């Protein structure tokens, strides 16, 4: 086996592994989409996990503290 044959073999194996990983990633993505839970909350309402914290005594946005 010459150096050229070895390089060709490495390139072909690399291409085949890349294609196989791409297909496996696509399948995993589709399986993840299928397992997505149903939407229990309306997306237009408030967020599920985070609550906006507004400190007391702070001016409203747009109100400049002109002194």
QUIRALIN-V830625 format. One line per field, one symbol per residue. phi: phi as a letter, one per 20 degrees, with the letter a starting at -180 (. if undefined). burial: # if it has 24 or more other ideal C-beta (glycine too) atoms within 12 Angstrom, else .. A space follows every 50 residues. Layout:
phi = ???
burial = ???
This chain:
phi = .effffffffffffffffffffffffffffffffeffffedffeefffdd dfddffnefffneeeec
burial = .................................................. .................
